[in-house]
Amino acid sequence: MTTRKVIIPEGMENIYDTYHYAPAIQVGNTLYLSGQVGRDENLNVVEGTEAQFVQAFENVKRVLDAAGAGFEDVVELETWFSDSMADLQTFLEVKDRYFTAAFPTWTGFAVKGFSMPGILVEIKCKAVLGLTAA
């Protein structure tokens, strides 16, 4: 029987308790991450474009780590950008610091806005634990 395991990294309990969603759910060896944005542990939006992109990826990393996974296990990446993709080059530079090999599929969207003012990007991904590179 396949089990459903809620993944809540230390420091992200407030997201689960306040907003009632899991940072990730593991079903079998598949890990589904909720969208991560450039907010710190106190849910404050990080200032600066590059800094916010880094914070969003660091939040993804925290969730992956809590599940015993890494960026090399990510098979699908989805990103949403506010209004336009004008900062795409900066995003790509930051993304490449985290994905150095075993690149995932990727789809990016420009959206009208996010649930909190000042958010520039949201990053969602799916990972498969225990992958080996071919």
PATOR-473063 format. One record per residue: residue number from 1; y, z, x of N, C-alpha, C in turn. Coordinates in pm, whole numbers, plus 50000, padded with zeros to 5 digits. Layout:
N
{i = NUM; ny = Y; nz = Z; nx = X; cay = Y; caz = Z; cax = X; cy = Y; cz = Z; cx = X}
...
// end
This chain:
134
{i = 1; ny = 49882; nz = 50000; nx = 50084; cay = 50000; caz = 50000; cax = 50000; cy = 50125; cz = 50000; cx = 50088}
{i = 2; ny = 50219; nz = 49916; nx = 50057; cay = 50344; caz = 49908; cax = 50131; cy = 50437; cz = 50019; cx = 50084}
{i = 3; ny = 50506; nz = 50079; nx = 50180; cay = 50597; caz = 50188; cax = 50145; cy = 50742; cz = 50146; cx = 50163}
{i = 4; ny = 50829; nz = 50216; nx = 50095; cay = 50974; caz = 50194; cax = 50101; cy = 51034; cz = 50317; cx = 50169}
{i = 5; ny = 51099; nz = 50295; nx = 50282; cay = 51156; caz = 50406; cax = 50359; cy = 51307; cz = 50386; cx = 50372}
{i = 6; ny = 51383; nz = 50485; nx = 50329; cay = 51529; caz = 50480; cax = 50342; cy = 51566; cz = 50521; cx = 50485}
{i = 7; ny = 51651; nz = 50442; nx = 50549; cay = 51697; caz = 50468; cax = 50685; cy = 51843; cz = 50514; cx = 50678}
{i = 8; ny = 51868; nz = 50637; nx = 50723; cay = 52004; caz = 50690; cax = 50726; cy = 52029; cz = 50747; cx = 50866}
{i = 9; ny = 52102; nz = 50674; nx = 50949; cay = 52131; caz = 50725; cax = 51083; cy = 52217; cz = 50851; cx = 51077}
{i = 10; ny = 52201; nz = 50936; nx = 51177; cay = 52286; caz = 51055; cax = 51186; cy = 52432; cz = 51011; cx = 51187}
{i = 11; ny = 52512; nz = 51076; nx = 51106; cay = 52654; caz = 51043; cax = 51096; cy = 52684; cz = 50948; cx = 50982}
{i = 12; ny = 52582; nz = 50889; nx = 50919; cay = 52603; caz = 50799; cax = 50806; cy = 52557; cz = 50862; cx = 50674}
{i = 13; ny = 52527; nz = 50991; nx = 50677; cay = 52483; caz = 51059; cax = 50555; cy = 52589; cz = 51051; cx = 50446}
{i = 14; ny = 52717; nz = 51053; nx = 50486; cay = 52825; caz = 51050; cax = 50387; cy = 52824; cz = 50920; cx = 50306}
{i = 15; ny = 52781; nz = 50811; nx = 50365; cay = 52772; caz = 50684; cax = 50292; cy = 52668; cz = 50696; cx = 50181}
{i = 16; ny = 52554; nz = 50751; nx = 50216; cay = 52445; caz = 50768; cax = 50119; cy = 52486; cz = 50867; cx = 50010}
{i = 17; ny = 52545; nz = 50979; nx = 50050; cay = 52581; caz = 51084; cax = 49955; cy = 52701; cz = 51046; cx = 49867}
{i = 18; ny = 52801; nz = 50980; nx = 49926; cay = 52924; caz = 50948; cax = 49853; cy = 52912; cz = 50820; cx = 49771}
{i = 19; ny = 52858; nz = 50715; nx = 49832; cay = 52856; caz = 50584; cax = 49767; cy = 52719; cz = 50545; cx = 49711}
{i = 20; ny = 52619; nz = 50628; nx = 49737; cay = 52484; caz = 50610; cax = 49681; cy = 52421; cz = 50477; cx = 49717}
{i = 21; ny = 52428; nz = 50442; nx = 49844; cay = 52350; caz = 50328; cax = 49893; cy = 52297; cz = 50361; cx = 50032}
{i = 22; ny = 52187; nz = 50301; nx = 50064; cay = 52122; caz = 50326; cax = 50192; cy = 52176; cz = 50232; cx = 50299}
{i = 23; ny = 52203; nz = 50282; nx = 50419; cay = 52240; caz = 50193; cax = 50528; cy = 52132; cz = 50089; cx = 50557}
{i = 24; ny = 52006; nz = 50126; nx = 50534; cay = 51895; caz = 50030; cax = 50547; cy = 51775; cz = 50081; cx = 50470}
{i = 25; ny = 51689; nz = 49987; nx = 50436; cay = 51560; caz = 50020; cax = 50375; cy = 51453; cz = 49941; cx = 50450}
{i = 26; ny = 51348; nz = 50012; nx = 50487; cay = 51235; caz = 49948; cax = 50554; cy = 51120; cz = 49937; cx = 50455}
{i = 27; ny = 51069; nz = 49815; nx = 50441; cay = 50952; caz = 49789; cax = 50358; cy = 50850; cz = 49721; cx = 50448}
{i = 28; ny = 50741; nz = 49790; nx = 50474; cay = 50645; caz = 49739; cax = 50572; cy = 50713; cz = 49733; cx = 50707}
{i = 29; ny = 50708; nz = 49617; nx = 50771; cay = 50775; caz = 49603; cax = 50900; cy = 50907; cz = 49527; cx = 50889}
{i = 30; ny = 50956; nz = 49508; nx = 50766; cay = 51083; caz = 49439; cax = 50744; cy = 51193; cz = 49541; cx = 50715}
{i = 31; ny = 51305; nz = 49525; nx = 50783; cay = 51418; caz = 49615; cax = 50770; cy = 51535; cz = 49539; cx = 50708}
{i = 32; ny = 51586; nz = 49589; nx = 50597; cay = 51698; caz = 49529; cax = 50526; cy = 51820; cz = 49618; cx = 50546}
{i = 33; ny = 51920; nz = 49567; nx = 50617; cay = 52042; caz = 49645; cax = 50642; cy = 52149; cz = 49612; cx = 50539}
{i = 34; ny = 52215; nz = 49716; nx = 50491; cay = 52334; caz = 49697; cax = 50409; cy = 52445; cz = 49642; cx = 50498}
{i = 35; ny = 52543; nz = 49579; nx = 50436; cay = 52656; caz = 49528; cax = 50513; cy = 52729; cz = 49640; cx = 50585}
{i = 36; ny = 52759; nz = 49616; nx = 50712; cay = 52831; caz = 49714; cax = 50794; cy = 52970; cz = 49658; cx = 50825}
{i = 37; ny = 53069; nz = 49744; nx = 50818; cay = 53207; caz = 49704; cax = 50841; cy = 53266; cz = 49786; cx = 50956}
{i = 38; ny = 53388; nz = 49754; nx = 50991; cay = 53455; caz = 49821; cax = 51102; cy = 53519; cz = 49953; cx = 51063}
{i = 39; ny = 53436; nz = 50048; nx = 51016; cay = 53483; caz = 50183; cax = 50984; cy = 53413; cz = 50282; cx = 51076}
{i = 40; ny = 53484; nz = 50389; nx = 51107; cay = 53424; caz = 50494; cax = 51191; cy = 53346; cz = 50591; cx = 51103}
{i = 41; ny = 53293; nz = 50698; nx = 51164; cay = 53212; caz = 50796; cax = 51091; cy = 53287; cz = 50864; cx = 50977}
{i = 42; ny = 53421; nz = 50870; nx = 50988; cay = 53502; caz = 50931; cax = 50883; cy = 53545; cz = 50830; cx = 50777}
{i = 43; ny = 53487; nz = 50710; nx = 50784; cay = 53515; caz = 50600; cax = 50692; cy = 53656; cz = 50544; cx = 50706}
{i = 44; ny = 53719; nz = 50567; nx = 50822; cay = 53851; caz = 50510; cax = 50850; cy = 53834; cz = 50371; cx = 50908}
{i = 45; ny = 53914; nz = 50276; nx = 50860; cay = 53910; caz = 50139; cax = 50911; cy = 53968; cz = 50138; cx = 51052}
{i = 46; ny = 53895; nz = 50078; nx = 51145; cay = 53937; caz = 50068; cax = 51285; cy = 54048; cz = 49963; cx = 51295}
{i = 47; ny = 54150; nz = 49993; nx = 51374; cay = 54263; caz = 49902; cax = 51392; cy = 54232; cz = 49798; cx = 51499}
{i = 48; ny = 54279; nz = 49676; nx = 51480; cay = 54263; caz = 49569; cax = 51578; cy = 54141; cz = 49483; cx = 51547}
{i = 49; ny = 54159; nz = 49353; nx = 51556; cay = 54054; caz = 49259; cax = 51520; cy = 53928; cz = 49277; cx = 51604}
{i = 50; ny = 53941; nz = 49267; nx = 51736; cay = 53823; caz = 49280; cax = 51822; cy = 53759; cz = 49418; cx = 51808}
{i = 51; ny = 53842; nz = 49522; nx = 51803; cay = 53790; caz = 49658; cax = 51790; cy = 53713; cz = 49675; cx = 51659}
{i = 52; ny = 53759; nz = 49611; nx = 51553; cay = 53689; caz = 49622; cax = 51425; cy = 53556; cz = 49546; cx = 51429}
{i = 53; ny = 53554; nz = 49430; nx = 51494; cay = 53428; caz = 49357; cax = 51510; cy = 53328; cz = 49439; cx = 51590}
{i = 54; ny = 53375; nz = 49500; nx = 51698; cay = 53288; caz = 49584; cax = 51782; cy = 53235; cz = 49701; cx = 51700}
{i = 55; ny = 53322; nz = 49767; nx = 51623; cay = 53278; caz = 49882; cax = 51543; cy = 53173; cz = 49840; cx = 51441}
{i = 56; ny = 53192; nz = 49725; nx = 51378; cay = 53093; caz = 49677; cax = 51281; cy = 52957; cz = 49656; cx = 51348}
{i = 57; ny = 52957; nz = 49594; nx = 51466; cay = 52831; caz = 49574; cax = 51539; cy = 52772; cz = 49706; cx = 51587}
{i = 58; ny = 52857; nz = 49799; nx = 51627; cay = 52808; caz = 49931; cax = 51667; cy = 52742; cz = 50003; cx = 51549}
{i = 59; ny = 52798; nz = 49984; nx = 51429; cay = 52737; caz = 50043; cax = 51310; cy = 52601; cz = 49978; cx = 51281}
{i = 60; ny = 52593; nz = 49847; nx = 51298; cay = 52464; caz = 49778; cax = 51285; cy = 52365; cz = 49835; cx = 51386}
{i = 61; ny = 52411; nz = 49852; nx = 51510; cay = 52325; caz = 49905; cax = 51617; cy = 52272; cz = 50044; cx = 51582}
{i = 62; ny = 52358; nz = 50128; nx = 51527; cay = 52315; caz = 50264; cax = 51489; cy = 52204; cz = 50260; cx = 51385}
{i = 63; ny = 52217; nz = 50169; nx = 51289; cay = 52115; caz = 50158; cax = 51185; cy = 51985; cz = 50104; cx = 51245}
{i = 64; ny = 51996; nz = 50000; nx = 51326; cay = 51877; caz = 49945; cax = 51391; cy = 51807; cz = 50052; cx = 51476}
{i = 65; ny = 51886; nz = 50123; nx = 51555; cay = 51829; caz = 50229; cax = 51641; cy = 51754; cz = 50334; cx = 51559}
{i = 66; ny = 51813; nz = 50372; nx = 51446; cay = 51751; caz = 50475; cax = 51361; cy = 51615; cz = 50431; cx = 51307}
{i = 67; ny = 51596; nz = 50299; nx = 51298; cay = 51469; caz = 50246; cax = 51249; cy = 51374; cz = 50209; cx = 51362}
{i = 68; ny = 51418; nz = 50231; nx = 51486; cay = 51335; caz = 50194; cax = 51600; cy = 51338; cz = 50045; cx = 51629}
{i = 69; ny = 51446; nz = 49980; nx = 51591; cay = 51461; caz = 49836; cax = 51610; cy = 51579; cz = 49808; cx = 51703}
{i = 70; ny = 51595; nz = 49682; nx = 51739; cay = 51707; caz = 49639; cax = 51821; cy = 51753; cz = 49502; cx = 51775}
{i = 71; ny = 51857; nz = 49452; nx = 51838; cay = 51911; caz = 49322; cax = 51800; cy = 51808; cz = 49211; cx = 51820}
{i = 72; ny = 51714; nz = 49230; nx = 51912; cay = 51610; caz = 49130; cax = 51935; cy = 51514; cz = 49119; cx = 51816}
{i = 73; ny = 51516; nz = 49218; nx = 51726; cay = 51431; caz = 49216; cax = 51607; cy = 51500; cz = 49151; cx = 51487}
{i = 74; ny = 51630; nz = 49125; nx = 51498; cay = 51706; caz = 49066; cax = 51387; cy = 51669; cz = 48919; cx = 51373}
{i = 75; ny = 51629; nz = 48880; nx = 51252; cay = 51591; caz = 48741; cax = 51227; cy = 51692; cz = 48668; cx = 51140}
{i = 76; ny = 51775; nz = 48744; nx = 51069; cay = 51874; caz = 48682; cax = 50981; cy = 52004; cz = 48761; cx = 50988}
{i = 77; ny = 52114; nz = 48690; nx = 51005; cay = 52247; caz = 48750; cax = 51014; cy = 52337; cz = 48683; cx = 50912}
{i = 78; ny = 52408; nz = 48763; nx = 50834; cay = 52508; caz = 48712; cax = 50740; cy = 52638; cz = 48785; cx = 50767}
{i = 79; ny = 52747; nz = 48710; nx = 50771; cay = 52878; caz = 48771; cax = 50793; cy = 52977; cz = 48719; cx = 50690}
{i = 80; ny = 53063; nz = 48808; nx = 50648; cay = 53171; caz = 48774; cax = 50557; cy = 53302; cz = 48807; cx = 50628}
{i = 81; ny = 53394; nz = 48711; nx = 50626; cay = 53524; caz = 48727; cax = 50691; cy = 53634; cz = 48728; cx = 50585}
{i = 82; ny = 53737; nz = 48809; nx = 50608; cay = 53847; caz = 48816; cax = 50511; cy = 53932; cz = 48690; cx = 50518}
{i = 83; ny = 53957; nz = 48633; nx = 50402; cay = 54046; caz = 48518; cax = 50381; cy = 54009; cz = 48391; cx = 50455}
{i = 84; ny = 54000; nz = 48395; nx = 50584; cay = 53967; caz = 48274; cax = 50659; cy = 53880; cz = 48314; cx = 50777}
{i = 85; ny = 53842; nz = 48216; nx = 50850; cay = 53762; caz = 48244; cax = 50969; cy = 53847; cz = 48219; cx = 51093}
{i = 86; ny = 53975; nz = 48254; nx = 51084; cay = 54070; caz = 48231; cax = 51193; cy = 54031; cz = 48305; cx = 51320}
{i = 87; ny = 53964; nz = 48418; nx = 51305; cay = 53925; caz = 48498; cax = 51422; cy = 53780; cz = 48473; cx = 51463}
{i = 88; ny = 53728; nz = 48357; nx = 51426; cay = 53588; caz = 48326; cax = 51453; cy = 53555; cz = 48329; cx = 51602}
{i = 89; ny = 53642; nz = 48276; nx = 51686; cay = 53614; caz = 48274; cax = 51830; cy = 53601; cz = 48417; cx = 51885}
{i = 90; ny = 53689; nz = 48505; nx = 51843; cay = 53678; caz = 48645; cax = 51885; cy = 53548; cz = 48706; cx = 51835}
{i = 91; ny = 53514; nz = 48676; nx = 51710; cay = 53389; caz = 48727; cax = 51655; cy = 53269; cz = 48679; cx = 51737}
{i = 92; ny = 53268; nz = 48550; nx = 51770; cay = 53156; caz = 48493; cax = 51847; cy = 53142; cz = 48562; cx = 51983}
{i = 93; ny = 53254; nz = 48589; nx = 52046; cay = 53250; caz = 48657; cax = 52176; cy = 53191; cz = 48797; cx = 52163}
{i = 94; ny = 53229; nz = 48869; nx = 52058; cay = 53174; caz = 49003; cax = 52035; cy = 53026; cz = 48993; cx = 51998}
{i = 95; ny = 52991; nz = 48902; nx = 51909; cay = 52852; caz = 48885; cax = 51866; cy = 52761; cz = 48859; cx = 51985}
{i = 96; ny = 52808; nz = 48777; nx = 52079; cay = 52725; caz = 48742; cax = 52195; cy = 52703; cz = 48859; cx = 52290}
{i = 97; ny = 52780; nz = 48965; nx = 52277; cay = 52754; caz = 49086; cax = 52356; cy = 52631; cz = 49161; cx = 52303}
{i = 98; ny = 52603; nz = 49142; nx = 52176; cay = 52492; caz = 49213; cax = 52112; cy = 52366; cz = 49126; cx = 52102}
{i = 99; ny = 52384; nz = 48999; nx = 52076; cay = 52271; caz = 48905; cax = 52070; cy = 52269; cz = 48825; cx = 52200}
{i = 100; ny = 52190; nz = 48869; nx = 52294; cay = 52186; caz = 48804; cax = 52426; cy = 52065; cz = 48712; cx = 52440}
{i = 101; ny = 51969; nz = 48726; nx = 52353; cay = 51849; caz = 48640; cax = 52350; cy = 51788; cz = 48658; cx = 52212}
{i = 102; ny = 51687; nz = 48579; nx = 52181; cay = 51622; caz = 48586; cax = 52050; cy = 51726; cz = 48580; cx = 51938}
{i = 103; ny = 51804; nz = 48472; nx = 51938; cay = 51913; caz = 48458; cax = 51842; cy = 51860; cz = 48447; cx = 51699}
{i = 104; ny = 51929; nz = 48510; nx = 51603; cay = 51886; caz = 48504; cax = 51463; cy = 51941; cz = 48379; cx = 51394}
{i = 105; ny = 51894; nz = 48356; nx = 51271; cay = 51964; caz = 48260; cax = 51186; cy = 52098; cz = 48324; cx = 51151}
{i = 106; ny = 52196; nz = 48243; nx = 51112; cay = 52327; caz = 48300; cax = 51083; cy = 52400; cz = 48218; cx = 50979}
{i = 107; ny = 52457; nz = 48285; nx = 50882; cay = 52542; caz = 48223; cax = 50781; cy = 52669; cz = 48304; cx = 50772}
{i = 108; ny = 52785; nz = 48236; nx = 50777; cay = 52914; caz = 48304; cax = 50768; cy = 52992; cz = 48255; cx = 50647}
{i = 109; ny = 53064; nz = 48345; nx = 50585; cay = 53143; caz = 48315; cax = 50466; cy = 53285; cz = 48367; cx = 50483}
{i = 110; ny = 53381; nz = 48298; nx = 50423; cay = 53517; caz = 48351; cax = 50409; cy = 53530; cz = 48400; cx = 50265}
{i = 111; ny = 53580; nz = 48523; nx = 50247; cay = 53591; caz = 48582; cax = 50114; cy = 53734; cz = 48627; cx = 50088}
{i = 112; ny = 53765; nz = 48650; nx = 49963; cay = 53900; caz = 48691; cax = 49922; cy = 53934; cz = 48832; cx = 49969}
{i = 113; ny = 53839; nz = 48922; nx = 49970; cay = 53869; caz = 49058; cax = 50011; cy = 53745; cz = 49145; cx = 50009}
{i = 114; ny = 53764; nz = 49270; nx = 50051; cay = 53655; caz = 49366; cax = 50059; cy = 53687; cz = 49489; cx = 49974}
{i = 115; ny = 53594; nz = 49581; nx = 49970; cay = 53610; caz = 49700; cax = 49886; cy = 53714; cz = 49798; cx = 49940}
{i = 116; ny = 53755; nz = 49780; nx = 50064; cay = 53853; caz = 49869; cax = 50125; cy = 53959; cz = 49783; cx = 50195}
{i = 117; ny = 54088; nz = 49811; nx = 50173; cay = 54193; caz = 49734; cax = 50240; cy = 54181; cz = 49743; cx = 50392}
{i = 118; ny = 54212; nz = 49632; nx = 50458; cay = 54213; caz = 49629; cax = 50604; cy = 54084; cz = 49585; cx = 50669}
{i = 119; ny = 53977; nz = 49575; nx = 50591; cay = 53848; caz = 49531; cax = 50647; cy = 53857; cz = 49382; cx = 50677}
{i = 120; ny = 53812; nz = 49343; nx = 50796; cay = 53817; caz = 49204; cax = 50838; cy = 53682; cz = 49134; cx = 50834}
{i = 121; ny = 53574; nz = 49210; nx = 50846; cay = 53441; caz = 49149; cax = 50851; cy = 53338; cz = 49246; cx = 50795}
{i = 122; ny = 53233; nz = 49190; nx = 50737; cay = 53116; caz = 49268; cax = 50698; cy = 52994; cz = 49196; cx = 50753}
{i = 123; ny = 52903; nz = 49273; nx = 50813; cay = 52785; caz = 49217; cax = 50879; cy = 52660; cz = 49273; cx = 50813}
{i = 124; ny = 52576; nz = 49184; nx = 50767; cay = 52450; caz = 49223; cax = 50704; cy = 52338; cz = 49151; cx = 50777}
{i = 125; ny = 52225; nz = 49219; nx = 50794; cay = 52115; caz = 49150; cax = 50860; cy = 51980; cz = 49198; cx = 50812}
{i = 126; ny = 51881; nz = 49121; nx = 50849; cay = 51742; caz = 49153; cax = 50820; cy = 51668; cz = 49149; cx = 50953}
{i = 127; ny = 51582; nz = 49247; nx = 50975; cay = 51506; caz = 49254; cax = 51100; cy = 51358; cz = 49271; cx = 51068}
{i = 128; ny = 51276; nz = 49226; nx = 51160; cay = 51131; caz = 49245; cax = 51150; cy = 51090; cz = 49326; cx = 51271}
{i = 129; ny = 51039; nz = 49445; nx = 51246; cay = 51001; caz = 49535; cax = 51355; cy = 50872; cz = 49488; cx = 51422}
{i = 130; ny = 50867; nz = 49505; nx = 51554; cay = 50748; caz = 49471; cax = 51629; cy = 50734; cz = 49324; cx = 51662}
{i = 131; ny = 50843; nz = 49250; nx = 51656; cay = 50838; caz = 49107; cax = 51689; cy = 50816; cz = 49086; cx = 51838}
{i = 132; ny = 50751; nz = 48977; nx = 51869; cay = 50741; caz = 48933; cax = 52008; cy = 50797; cz = 48793; cx = 52015}
{i = 133; ny = 50871; nz = 48764; nx = 52119; cay = 50932; caz = 48632; cax = 52134; cy = 50824; cz = 48529; cx = 52167}
{i = 134; ny = 50838; nz = 48412; nx = 52109; cay = 50743; caz = 48303; cax = 52136; cy = 50788; cz = 48222; cx = 52255}
// end
